[in-house]
């Protein structure tokens, strides 16, 4: 309003609009780089910080692998959860229960052999995603509330059925239990299996998100639900698929975390919901949906890993690290919202 | 057809109290050791924390926001209250705990209003931060003190006579000032309910001091929201922000204030809980259960996420319903696990029901059944 006080011709108007968008588009080089590869710049800065903090220990291959292994599970859950956020459903709070559930089911059915148990575990984990997808996608329930309810309900079921006990696989050498525990510890050359699975999942996710019909539909659903509906996209099914993907990756991560801990119990995935959302948001994916890409999410995951690693090097306990993560989360979301508000979109 | 629809909506509006009555009757008949004075008094006492939490929580709901950090706030402030008591005494530590709660609420409110972050997301972040601070403060363990005198007073004590006189005087004054119309049902209830309450309080030991304190906080909340001009503003801001703006209501101030009040009630609830037990745990399940039960109770009470609707009293009935349910589960000899499960189940059912009604509403959008009938009769 303020700028348009004088009588405007159409040409003036175009100039005005152009200048408005120029604010966003035509920036100087550094800022543009920051927009394009923001997370990786932050990651680079963190690596430099790490070298300053601990010159001898930080930049060794061992430590780098440690960082990757520490964020491996987070990376896998964030990969799938980013589909849900991409479809503008804000968050899937039932990720921890899907992780724990798939782990418990796998341990429970290990006597069928390793592969059937793994398949059963992933299928039961995806059951949670199916229910979420039906209720949120088809009946338009509030995603956070519903998935929170699902998380509580599943936790109650797991506590009740296994009476709150921990479930141990049979660790005799040669049995499927031993093979299961070995999954997390398995290495292909020097690289742990976990990291390879993570990177493969990211490559697949990128192809799905950018190159397939489903990915394009998801982008439209995420950025403008009603428009997508009018275009004739089956919006409900698209949201359902997003939740299915999220629960699938959560189940895979659940198998790894169960294998790492050598036991299946209801509290294993605790905290992964919030951590993955943080990683995704740091990675430049907007909570309003339809913006960002999967490589940014990977960058966000790496930033989380680097941050935790450096904080540990400095000697800060885990509880304070959580405070840090929370503060970083709110700051990043606020920054995103501010940037989007400049373009004219209200909530991020 | 029209009349039956009215009855259904009446049932839907009062579902919290109806469910409470149904569950109480069911438990009184079937559950062993349910219907005696001690047990009923226990139910009222165990509902106190959630009841106080849900006062502020309902207010935030009315504003069309949500505060997912209440469980963590209650836990942290309770921990603070217990941790500071040996050095400062109860009064001062309570004041500090409430101030901390107000500060957390202020932080939430500013993040939501000034940074324009959706309250779902912002308060999840706050929850993580508070949990980190809590673990730092308590080393992840339980804090407790040896002095049980206050806890005993809160559960089984008697108020001094001047306090009782003041409270009863305030109730009578309020009833007289509101000038109830004896011909309507509402007018009769305004007279009968306080009278029954006073008689029960003076003659039986059903209400412990902690319950009376809860009632006072709830009454203040109800008075603030339903009977003052300031309180009506909450409904306007939540129901239609643009109207609020046109009416000259400071929307940002209301939202920040709502979060501050929510933080204060949560910290009060946590502190009172800690005072009663003289200890506080740092276990995650405590905060989680407080959050999910109050969430479910508030939604069952008819408060809607879309804002502009809500009733503190109905939220209290929702809380009581859950306490009766938990107590009943306990009476049948079932464990904590089934409580968690049923809690989650009810929350899920309620969220699904709300979503389903909205879904039906969406389907019928643009159709006007009463006109359709008219058109058919013309044809």
Interface residues (C-beta under 8 A of the other chain):
Chain A: X90 X91 X135 X139 X140 X141 X142 X144 X145 X146 X148 X149 X150 X151 X152 X153 X154 X155 X156 X157 X159 X160 X163 X164 X270 X274 X277 X287 X317 X318 X319 X320 X321 X322 X323 X324 X325 X326 X327 X329 X330 X333 X334 X337 X338 X341 X346 X347 X348
Chain B: X111 X115 X116 X117 X118 X120 X121 X122 X124 X125 X126 X127 X128 X129 X131 X132 X133 X134 X135 X136 X140 X284 X288 X292 X295 X305 X336 X337 X338 X339 X340 X341 X342 X343 X344 X345 X347 X348 X351 X352 X354 X355 X356 X358 X359 X362
